């Protein structure tokens, strides 16, 4: 660790963060209590066994039939400990065994179906619902009793993703995880905490590790994002996973909407007084837990952070993102290969050949033409290109537009890092969260597929392309 790295034990925790970390200590005490129960229960279980250890599936059957709290907690920990010790192939085999051996019980299900057909009332419907639930779901609930069980189950789902392509049956187990995690990680259980330079170092290490948009290169780099008065960072935590952020957002307080990431992250940038800031810029949003893929809480994060910042800094009037365009370069490459691209003429394709040349961003002769064609293509990409289901092809666009944001501006060469050029030819996007229009934009997008877009974005479409689906900004 470098000399600039904060200390877990010596760094003071102040303000709102202190209450959050004190709460974490209380939860840690409760976890230690569960650990003691598990230890005592395990000794009871092991003392009652005369033979060798059962296989994991057998232990799972025991857990489902267990009635005692201590023995259940101990069994859950024993199963997860043994699972964690398995090699990758062993874990895949165990996950498949969960699908094969712990589904719904056919005889009970048939009986419930027959009872409902004979007498379709609330009781028989409830019995049918219970009979149709795979036993795996109750098993997962009981495994969650183990100390640290919630995070270990999140990691188990991460492992599932590694084997899903070669073991299609795991799709059923993934559905069970997603069903349960959607309840366990409900917004009502999540805790929003500010992350600053006084946050414990083990949390800050994870912020560095999980940053997925603009890599944090060092502790000094992290300090520049957290310590200045015009920077903020917030993360969601779960009460059962107190030292693992689920998702976090980095915020810059500025006097205007930025067009590029470079000035925001520059080492020599001038820090402004937060009281003079009019704009809050969400420039990086990172999901931290792969095992929670598909469990959406990013929209709640943004909305709660907007409310918190508006309360703390009354001068803030504008809330925008500075977002990457992760699918743009791939989409454009496919359009360039098409013989009948709806957006690129043969002449346009010839202009974009410059993108294949190293250092194209410094070619002063060709750059104006490249900019014109690329920005027209970008407008089409965001306003017209759709998935087979009729949604925007860009995943970041789907996220922000679905949250009620407006597509505010397309930024030419907003990110000239190697990553930015590779994934989007430097393109970045501003999405505007106008508190008065969020609900209207959300409803129009979800119900009609309409993209709320500023006139500058709409105007970038070529005149010969239709624009009937674009919701214009006032």
Residue pairs with C-beta under 8 A, 6 or more apart in sequence:
1 201
1 219
2 218
2 219
2 220
4 219
4 220
4 223
5 201
5 219
6 197
6 198
6 199
6 200
6 201
6 204
7 201
8 200
8 201
8 202
11 197
11 198
11 200
11 201
12 198
13 21
13 198
13 199
13 200
14 198
15 194
16 193
16 194
17 193
17 194
17 195
17 196
17 198
17 199
20 191
20 193
20 237
21 200
23 191
23 242
24 237
24 242
24 243
27 239
27 240
27 242
28 242
31 147
31 148
32 147
34 73
34 145
34 146
34 147
35 147
37 69
37 70
37 73
37 74
38 70
38 73
38 74
38 76
38 77
38 146
38 147
39 74
40 70
40 74
41 68
41 69
41 70
41 71
41 72
41 73
41 74
41 75
42 74
42 77
42 78
43 74
44 70
44 71
44 74
45 71
45 74
45 75
45 78
53 82
54 62
56 79
56 82
56 83
56 94
56 97
57 94
57 97
57 98
57 101
59 75
59 78
59 79
59 82
60 79
60 98
60 101
60 102
60 139
61 101
62 75
63 72
63 75
63 76
63 79
63 139
63 142
63 143
64 102
64 135
64 138
64 139
64 142
66 72
66 75
66 142
72 142
72 145
73 145
73 146
73 147
75 142
76 142
76 143
76 144
76 145
76 146
76 149
77 146
77 147
77 149
79 143
79 146
80 143
80 146
80 149
80 152
83 91
83 94
83 156
84 152
86 94
88 159
88 162
88 163
91 159
91 163
92 159
92 162
92 163
92 166
92 167
95 156
95 159
95 160
95 163
95 167
95 170
95 173
96 167
96 169
96 170
98 136
98 139
98 173
99 136
99 169
99 170
99 172
99 173
100 169
102 134
102 135
102 136
102 139
103 134
103 135
103 136
103 172
104 131
104 132
104 133
104 134
104 135
105 131
105 135
108 131
109 128
109 131
109 132
111 131
112 124
112 127
112 128
112 130
112 131
112 132
113 128
113 131
115 124
115 127
115 128
116 124
116 125
116 127
116 128
118 124
134 172
134 176
136 173
136 176
137 176
137 179
137 180
140 153
140 176
140 177
140 180
141 180
143 149
143 152
143 153
144 150
144 153
144 184
146 152
149 240
150 184
150 238
150 240
150 241
151 240
151 241
151 244
153 177
153 291
154 181
154 241
154 289
154 291
154 292
155 291
156 177
156 291
157 174
157 177
157 181
157 291
157 292
157 293
158 289
158 290
158 291
160 170
160 173
160 174
160 177
161 174
161 290
161 291
161 293
163 170
164 170
164 171
164 174
177 291
178 294
178 295
181 292
181 295
182 295
184 238
185 238
185 246
185 292
185 295
185 297
187 297
187 300
189 238
189 239
190 236
190 237
190 238
190 246
190 297
190 300
191 236
191 237
191 238
191 239
192 234
192 235
192 236
192 301
192 304
192 305
192 308
193 234
193 235
193 236
193 237
194 232
194 233
194 234
195 203
195 204
195 207
195 226
195 233
195 234
195 235
195 245
195 248
196 226
196 227
196 233
197 223
197 226
197 227
199 226
200 243
202 243
203 243
203 245
204 222
204 226
206 243
206 244
206 245
206 288
207 216
207 222
207 233
207 235
207 245
207 248
208 216
208 219
208 222
210 245
210 248
210 286
210 287
210 288
211 284
211 286
212 284
212 286
212 287
213 283
213 284
213 285
213 286
213 324
214 261
214 265
214 283
214 284
214 417
215 419
216 222
216 225
224 231
224 265
224 267
225 231
225 233
225 250
225 265
226 233
228 271
229 271
229 272
229 273
229 274
230 252
230 253
230 254
230 271
230 272
230 273
230 274
230 277
231 250
231 251
231 252
231 253
232 250
232 251
232 253
232 280
232 305
232 309
233 248
233 249
233 250
233 251
234 248
234 249
234 251
234 301
234 304
234 305
234 308
235 245
235 246
235 247
235 248
235 249
236 245
236 246
236 247
236 248
236 297
236 300
236 301
237 244
237 245
237 246
238 244
238 246
244 288
244 289
245 288
246 287
246 288
246 289
246 292
246 297
247 285
247 286
247 287
247 288
247 297
247 298
247 301
248 285
248 286
248 288
248 301
249 282
249 284
249 285
249 286
249 301
249 302
249 305
250 282
250 283
250 284
250 285
251 280
251 281
251 282
251 283
251 305
251 309
252 258
252 264
252 280
252 281
252 283
253 272
253 274
253 277
253 279
253 280
253 281
253 313
253 316
254 264
254 272
254 277
254 278
254 279
254 280
254 281
255 272
255 276
255 277
255 278
255 279
256 278
256 279
257 279
257 281
257 318
257 320
257 408
257 409
257 430
258 264
258 281
258 283
258 322
258 430
259 409
259 411
259 414
259 428
259 430
260 322
260 411
260 413
260 414
260 415
260 416
260 428
261 283
261 322
261 414
261 415
261 417
261 420
261 428
262 415
262 416
263 269
264 281
264 283
264 322
274 313
274 315
275 313
275 315
276 315
277 313
277 315
277 316
278 315
278 316
278 317
278 318
279 316
279 317
279 318
279 319
279 320
280 306
280 309
280 313
280 316
280 318
280 319
280 320
281 320
281 321
281 322
282 302
282 305
282 319
282 320
282 321
282 322
283 321
283 322
285 298
285 301
285 302
285 321
287 293
287 298
298 399
298 403
299 399
299 402
299 403
302 403
302 433
303 403
303 438
306 319
306 433
306 435
309 316
309 319
310 316
310 319
318 432
319 432
319 433
319 434
319 435
320 408
320 430
320 431
320 432
320 433
321 400
321 405
321 429
321 430
321 431
321 433
322 411
322 414
322 428
322 429
322 430
323 396
323 400
323 428
323 429
323 430
323 431
324 396
324 415
324 420
324 423
324 424
324 428
324 429
325 378
325 381
325 394
325 396
325 423
325 424
325 427
325 428
325 429
326 394
326 395
326 396
326 423
326 424
327 393
327 394
327 395
327 423
328 378
328 381
328 394
328 423
328 424
328 425
328 427
329 422
329 423
329 424
329 425
330 423
331 381
331 385
331 393
332 352
332 374
332 377
332 381
332 425
335 341
335 343
335 344
335 377
336 344
336 349
336 352
338 344
341 349
342 380
342 384
342 465
343 376
343 377
343 380
343 381
343 384
343 462
343 465
344 352
344 373
344 377
348 373
348 376
348 377
351 366
351 369
351 370
351 372
351 373
352 370
352 373
352 374
354 360
354 363
354 366
354 367
354 370
355 370
355 374
355 425
357 363
360 366
360 367
360 370
361 367
361 413
361 416
361 421
361 426
363 370
371 412
374 412
374 425
374 427
375 410
375 412
375 460
376 460
376 461
376 462
378 410
378 427
378 460
379 410
379 457
379 458
379 460
379 461
380 461
380 462
380 465
381 393
381 394
382 392
382 394
382 397
382 407
382 410
382 429
382 451
382 453
382 457
383 407
383 451
383 453
383 457
383 458
383 461
383 467
383 469
383 470
384 461
384 465
384 469
385 392
385 393
385 394
386 392
386 393
387 393
390 449
391 398
391 449
392 398
392 401
392 451
396 429
397 407
397 429
397 451
400 431
401 407
401 431
401 441
401 445
401 451
401 452
402 442
402 445
402 446
403 433
403 438
403 442
404 433
404 437
404 438
404 439
404 440
404 441
404 442
404 445
405 431
405 432
405 433
405 438
405 441
405 452
406 431
406 432
406 433
406 434
406 437
406 441
406 452
406 453
406 454
406 473
407 429
407 431
407 451
407 452
407 453
407 454
407 457
408 429
408 430
408 431
408 432
408 454
408 456
408 457
408 473
409 429
409 430
409 454
409 456
409 457
410 427
410 429
410 456
410 457
410 460
411 427
411 428
411 429
411 430
412 426
412 427
413 426
413 427
414 420
414 426
414 427
414 428
414 429
415 421
415 424
415 426
415 427
415 428
416 426
420 426
420 428
432 454
434 441
437 452
441 452
441 471
444 450
444 452
444 471
445 451
445 452
449 469
450 469
450 470
450 471
451 469
451 470
451 471
452 471
452 473
453 470
453 471
453 472
453 473
454 473
455 472
455 473
458 467
458 470
458 472
461 467
461 470
